[in-house]
Amino acid sequence: MKGIVLAGGAGLRLSPLTIAVSKQLLPLYNKPIIHYPIATLLAAGIREILLIATPSHQSSFERLLGNGSSLGIEIRYAVQPEPKGIAEAFIIGEDFIGSSDVSLILGDNFFHGVGLGRHLGKYTAVYGAQIFTYEVSNPEEYGVLVLNDDGTPLSIIEKPSDHISNLAITGLYFYDNSVIDISKNIKPSIRGELEISSVNEVYLRQNLLSFSPLPRGTLWMDTGSFEGLHDAGTYVRIVEERQGSQIGCLEEICWRQGWLSDSDLEHLALRSPSIQKKSYLQKLLAI
């Protein structure tokens, strides 16, 4: 399975911070936001990634992340000239996806939980579509999944006015290769975008939409607002300070996946301009 990180959009909820900077390059505690969704894909075992950005910000992501070779992974880049919907990512990324299955994660979504990577890795061989839900107290702010009495998916409702379900659909999706053709054939919404919910509804009508609640103890947050960005940053700071481990450390994840050797990790530590990062990576090797 290959992975796509959609890091486009204007970031209007974070204006004026995003007038000159992509929201995914803003700091979430001690790392750029974009590190965290990439880390989620890596932890699931996905090491070929396409990052889709706006034309004005692509070069910034390339300077930050490079081609991934130093991490034992592959990162490619593409642009979304205008915000025409999440599902357009599969059309933009058609050549990258090829004949593979594909995962899509939104570049401002934050996931963290013990064993989350192993849990997600169980779904990387997918037939149809696999979405992940999260129980929320404010479902009117999300797209939600409505279930039948027997627990099977019935419908998807965007920002319901009535409390019909508290199962929010998170910004992480796994699809088989037919998602490309499905995305090409859905109609734009009233706001002129190719909606990811329209893609999911096609799979639902074909009885090929599966869902999995994120494991208990997992945190999912949208960091595209001031409140979400602040809360996620506070969470990362508290966990890292109390446990002494880092969240979203790409070097550590790739090393634990076996894509980097001990000597590779030591080399990255010595090259790091951050004293804290150098110390952390060397501590991993000493354990």
MONOR-V684636 format. One record per helix or strand. SS is the DSSP state (helix for helix, strand for strand). FROM is the first residue (numbers start at 0). TO is the last residue. If there is no record, write none. Layout:
((SS FROM TO) (SS FROM TO))
This chain:
((strand 1 6) (helix 11 13) (helix 22 24) (strand 26 27) (strand 30 31) (helix 32 42) (strand 47 52) (helix 57 64) (helix 68 70) (strand 73 78) (helix 87 91) (helix 93 96) (strand 101 105) (strand 108 111) (helix 115 120) (strand 128 134) (helix 138 140) (strand 142 146) (strand 152 157) (strand 166 174) (helix 178 184) (helix 195 204) (strand 208 212) (strand 218 221) (helix 225 242) (helix 249 255) (helix 261 270) (helix 274 285))
